[in-house]
Amino acid sequence: MAGLAFMSVSFMQQMSARKEQSAAKDLPLALTSSAFLGFGALFVLLWSGVFV
């Protein structure tokens, strides 16, 4: 759930009409959401019996 929340915030920031976009603000948010979604996918696969 946390990964989806961070991904939603990132998506809303990218789609907003702000003029300046900074990699310093976007990169930590993208890395955090990627980590949460990656660990979530890993544990779902392990829970279902797929050994990765």
MDTraj code that builds the backbone (N, CA, C; nanometers):
import mdtraj as md
import numpy as np

residues = "MET ALA GLY LEU ALA PHE MET SER VAL SER PHE MET GLN GLN MET SER ALA ARG LYS GLU GLN SER ALA ALA LYS ASP LEU PRO LEU ALA LEU THR SER SER ALA PHE LEU GLY PHE GLY ALA LEU PHE VAL LEU LEU TRP SER GLY VAL PHE VAL".split()
xyz = np.array([
    [0.0817, -0.1190, 0.0000],
    [0.0000, 0.0000, 0.0000],
    [0.0863, 0.1257, 0.0000],
    [0.1973, 0.1209, 0.0709],
    [0.2836, 0.2392, 0.0777],
    [0.3437, 0.2693, -0.0588],
    [0.3817, 0.1661, -0.1316],
    [0.4378, 0.1860, -0.2644],
    [0.3381, 0.2505, -0.3592],
    [0.2126, 0.2073, -0.3518],
    [0.1097, 0.2674, -0.4364],
    [0.0830, 0.4120, -0.3974],
    [0.0895, 0.4409, -0.2673],
    [0.0695, 0.5787, -0.2222],
    [0.1809, 0.6692, -0.2735],
    [0.3059, 0.6242, -0.2614],
    [0.4175, 0.7044, -0.3106],
    [0.4115, 0.7195, -0.4623],
    [0.3703, 0.6138, -0.5310],
    [0.3578, 0.6206, -0.6761],
    [0.2484, 0.7196, -0.7158],
    [0.1387, 0.7223, -0.6412],
    [0.0301, 0.8163, -0.6693],
    [0.0749, 0.9602, -0.6511],
    [0.1484, 0.9854, -0.5435],
    [0.1991, 1.1206, -0.5188],
    [0.2933, 1.1619, -0.6306],
    [0.3800, 1.0725, -0.6715],
    [0.4734, 1.1019, -0.7798],
    [0.3987, 1.1304, -0.9098],
    [0.2971, 1.0517, -0.9389],
    [0.2187, 1.0720, -1.0604],
    [0.1479, 1.2065, -1.0582],
    [0.0897, 1.2414, -0.9440],
    [0.0202, 1.3690, -0.9333],
    [0.1162, 1.4863, -0.9466],
    [0.2367, 1.4731, -0.8946],
    [0.3352, 1.5802, -0.9087],
    [0.3778, 1.5961, -1.0540],
    [0.3929, 1.4864, -1.1252],
    [0.4345, 1.4944, -1.2645],
    [0.3240, 1.5517, -1.3529],
    [0.1994, 1.5253, -1.3199],
    [0.0882, 1.5719, -1.4012],
    [0.0413, 1.7117, -1.3638],
    [0.0887, 1.7651, -1.2526],
    [0.0460, 1.8992, -1.2129],
    [0.1081, 2.0026, -1.3066],
    [0.0552, 2.1209, -1.3031],
    [0.0969, 2.2249, -1.3974],
    [0.2089, 2.3124, -1.3410],
    [0.2976, 2.2564, -1.2657],
    [0.4063, 2.3385, -1.2130],
    [0.5123, 2.3589, -1.3205],
    [0.5759, 2.4714, -1.3158],
    [0.6736, 2.5050, -1.4199],
    [0.8071, 2.4359, -1.3959],
    [0.8534, 2.4385, -1.2731],
    [0.9854, 2.3819, -1.2442],
    [0.9716, 2.2367, -1.1996],
    [1.0561, 2.1543, -1.2515],
    [1.0628, 2.0158, -1.2076],
    [1.2058, 1.9875, -1.1690],
    [1.2230, 1.9346, -1.0523],
    [1.3564, 1.9140, -0.9996],
    [1.3794, 1.7651, -0.9749],
    [1.4930, 1.7181, -1.0220],
    [1.5281, 1.5777, -0.9998],
    [1.5556, 1.5522, -0.8527],
    [1.5974, 1.6551, -0.7797],
    [1.6245, 1.6392, -0.6366],
    [1.4973, 1.6079, -0.5592],
    [1.3827, 1.6532, -0.6069],
    [1.2557, 1.6222, -0.5405],
    [1.1953, 1.4926, -0.5934],
    [1.2134, 1.4670, -0.7217],
    [1.1485, 1.3521, -0.7840],
    [1.2222, 1.2208, -0.7594],
    [1.3530, 1.2246, -0.7549],
    [1.4315, 1.1019, -0.7425],
    [1.4084, 1.0276, -0.6107],
    [1.4116, 1.0939, -0.4939],
    [1.3850, 1.0188, -0.3700],
    [1.2451, 0.9579, -0.3661],
    [1.1478, 1.0295, -0.4192],
    [1.0115, 0.9771, -0.4220],
    [1.0020, 0.8549, -0.5125],
    [1.0671, 0.8601, -0.6269],
    [1.0668, 0.7467, -0.7194],
    [1.1402, 0.6266, -0.6603],
    [1.2529, 0.6508, -0.5947],
    [1.3281, 0.5405, -0.5333],
    [1.2499, 0.4760, -0.4197],
    [1.1823, 0.5573, -0.3392],
    [1.1028, 0.5037, -0.2283],
    [0.9874, 0.4190, -0.2799],
    [0.9143, 0.4697, -0.3775],
    [0.8012, 0.3927, -0.4300],
    [0.8491, 0.2660, -0.4998],
    [0.9610, 0.2735, -0.5690],
    [1.0159, 0.1553, -0.6355],
    [1.0567, 0.0486, -0.5345],
    [1.1181, 0.0915, -0.4257],
    [1.1595, -0.0048, -0.3229],
    [1.0388, -0.0723, -0.2588],
    [0.9372, 0.0056, -0.2222],
    [0.8182, -0.0522, -0.1604],
    [0.7466, -0.1471, -0.2558],
    [0.7312, -0.1082, -0.3828],
    [0.6636, -0.1954, -0.4791],
    [0.7452, -0.3208, -0.5080],
    [0.8771, -0.3077, -0.5121],
    [0.9629, -0.4235, -0.5355],
    [0.9570, -0.5241, -0.4225],
    [0.9664, -0.4744, -0.2982],
    [0.9580, -0.5653, -0.1845],
    [0.8194, -0.6266, -0.1735],
    [0.7165, -0.5503, -0.2069],
    [0.5810, -0.6047, -0.2055],
    [0.5653, -0.7176, -0.3053],
    [0.6165, -0.6985, -0.4258],
    [0.6085, -0.8033, -0.5280],
    [0.6887, -0.9260, -0.4861],
    [0.8058, -0.9036, -0.4277],
    [0.8888, -1.0151, -0.3817],
    [0.8155, -1.0995, -0.2785],
    [0.7555, -1.0350, -0.1785],
    [0.6893, -1.1106, -0.0732],
    [0.5605, -1.1762, -0.1210],
    [0.4916, -1.1172, -0.2181],
    [0.3740, -1.1836, -0.2755],
    [0.4164, -1.3091, -0.3501],
    [0.5261, -1.3011, -0.4251],
    [0.5749, -1.4196, -0.4959],
    [0.6190, -1.5280, -0.3980],
    [0.6894, -1.4895, -0.2921],
    [0.7316, -1.5885, -0.1928],
    [0.6119, -1.6498, -0.1212],
    [0.5114, -1.5696, -0.0901],
    [0.3928, -1.6186, -0.0215],
    [0.3163, -1.7187, -0.1079],
    [0.3159, -1.6953, -0.2399],
    [0.2409, -1.7843, -0.3283],
    [0.3181, -1.9103, -0.3652],
    [0.4428, -1.9206, -0.3208],
    [0.5184, -2.0424, -0.3434],
    [0.6159, -2.0355, -0.4585],
    [0.6314, -1.9205, -0.5191],
    [0.7281, -1.9035, -0.6274],
    [0.8601, -1.8630, -0.5634],
    [0.9587, -1.9489, -0.5721],
    [1.0870, -1.9204, -0.5091],
    [1.1741, -1.8414, -0.6053],
    [1.2082, -1.7215, -0.5647],
    [1.2880, -1.6328, -0.6508],
    [1.4265, -1.6141, -0.5948],
])
top = md.Topology()
chain = top.add_chain()
for i, resn in enumerate(residues, 1):
    res = top.add_residue(resn, chain, resSeq=i)
    for name in ("N", "CA", "C"):
        top.add_atom(name, md.element.get_by_symbol(name[0]), res)
traj = md.Trajectory(xyz[None], top)
